[in-house]
């Protein structure tokens, strides 16, 4: 068991390390990507400027170094499982960054990213519900194998505007951290800090107007590591509640398209760009339903306004997650009962 003093020291160390590595190497990586011509157009800006992509490698470097050093400090095998899951998800995303893969590729191959958690036994046998814990030792395996692909692709699907994916993860990481603190998962708390502070560092370059895009390697890394921390910290339900806006986005898209496809394969876009570069919801009935299209139902908005509304939704869902944590804690302490 790590002492309170060491938790504080180790937490500051891995947080600062992840933040500083990513913050200071990203500008050089942006120059490298520009020099190599690894750029894509930002279609929501006047003149459609080129933006370098992907930022996934930078995020990976900072997190991997931080997590490896943390492992040597606390020797918890959960760190290895989370790290392997993160690396596999990054590789899958990077393949998609280099070559456009079919729609089934990411959801299917991300099952492989969940395997280290299962093999190394970094999960529990109890699913933490709001009012109780469900003992599901056998069902936990398919839950893990489905949760990693679902959350990974959920974060990937919400990465539609400048800074949304990193900002969304930063906001929804807060209830996760509170959950593992309240229920005593101190090692998982330490494991989560590099993701939080690495995301904060990268957000400085990913926020509106973006100097770099995440790419699939970045979004799948963020989503899959987030999901692996939920599993390691026995906070799956809390995480799903915090992620509700992103989950809603995926549900709306899949229910309207009725099959797994890449967003770039959709011929009719859910939103259109006005002459003043505000965005408005498509009136075409064949266009897929998305969270952004729902936000634009009342009228056109600028990209910045849409981003703000998505962050407001993330904050609201995170507040719901906080309430769930409080209820669960009071129930465990015997303060409330069914």
Rosetta blueprint (number, residue, H / E / L):
1 X L
2 X L
3 X L
4 X H
5 X H
6 X H
7 X H
8 X H
9 X H
10 X H
11 X H
12 X H
13 X H
14 X H
15 X H
16 X H
17 X H
18 X H
19 X H
20 X H
21 X H
22 X H
23 X H
24 X H
25 X H
26 X H
27 X H
28 X H
29 X H
30 X H
31 X H
32 X H
33 X H
34 X H
35 X H
36 X L
37 X L
38 X L
39 X E
40 X E
41 X E
42 X L
43 X L
44 X L
45 X L
46 X L
47 X L
48 X L
49 X L
50 X E
51 X E
52 X E
53 X E
54 X L
55 X L
56 X H
57 X H
58 X H
59 X H
60 X H
61 X H
62 X H
63 X H
64 X H
65 X H
66 X H
67 X H
68 X H
69 X H
70 X H
71 X H
72 X H
73 X H
74 X H
75 X L
76 X L
77 X H
78 X H
79 X H
80 X H
81 X H
82 X H
83 X H
84 X H
85 X H
86 X H
87 X H
88 X H
89 X H
90 X H
91 X H
92 X H
93 X H
94 X H
95 X H
96 X H
97 X H
98 X H
99 X L
100 X L
101 X L
102 X L
103 X L
104 X H
105 X H
106 X H
107 X H
108 X H
109 X H
110 X H
111 X H
112 X H
113 X H
114 X H
115 X H
116 X H
117 X H
118 X H
119 X H
120 X L
121 X L
122 X L
123 X L
124 X L
125 X L
126 X E
127 X E
128 X E
129 X L
130 X L
131 X L
132 X L
133 X E
134 X E
135 X E
136 X L
137 X L
138 X L
139 X H
140 X H
141 X H
142 X H
143 X H
144 X H
145 X H
146 X H
147 X H
148 X H
149 X H
150 X H
151 X H
152 X H
153 X H
154 X H
155 X H
156 X H
157 X H
158 X L
159 X L
160 X L
161 X L
162 X L
163 X L
164 X H
165 X H
166 X H
167 X H
168 X H
169 X H
170 X H
171 X H
172 X H
173 X H
174 X H
175 X H
176 X H
177 X H
178 X H
179 X H
180 X H
181 X H
182 X H
183 X L
184 X L
185 X L
186 X H
187 X H
188 X H
189 X H
190 X H
191 X H
192 X H
193 X H
194 X H
195 X H
196 X H
197 X H
198 X H
199 X H
200 X H
201 X H
202 X H
203 X H
204 X H
205 X H
206 X H
207 X L
208 X L
209 X L
210 X L
211 X L
212 X E
213 X E
214 X L
215 X H
216 X H
217 X H
218 X H
219 X H
220 X H
221 X H
222 X H
223 X H
224 X H
225 X H
226 X H
227 X H
228 X H
229 X H
230 X H
231 X H
232 X H
233 X L
234 X L
235 X L
236 X H
237 X H
238 X H
239 X H
240 X H
241 X H
242 X H
243 X L
244 X H
245 X H
246 X H
247 X H
248 X H
249 X H
250 X H
251 X H
252 X H
253 X H
254 X H
255 X H
256 X H
257 X H
258 X L
259 X L
260 X L
261 X L
262 X L
263 X H
264 X H
265 X H
266 X L
267 X L
268 X L
269 X L
270 X L
271 X E
272 X E
273 X E
274 X L
275 X L
276 X L
277 X L
278 X L
279 X E
280 X E
281 X E
282 X L
283 X L
284 X L
285 X L
286 X L
287 X L
288 X L
289 X L
290 X L
291 X H
292 X H
293 X H
294 X H
295 X H
296 X H
297 X H
298 X H
299 X L
300 X L
301 X E
302 X L
303 X H
304 X H
305 X H
306 X H
307 X H
308 X H
309 X H
310 X H
311 X H
312 X H
313 X H
314 X H
315 X H
316 X H
317 X H
318 X H
319 X H
320 X H
321 X H
322 X H
323 X H
324 X H
325 X H
326 X H
327 X H
328 X H
329 X H
330 X H
331 X H
332 X H
333 X L
334 X L
335 X L
336 X L
337 X L
338 X L
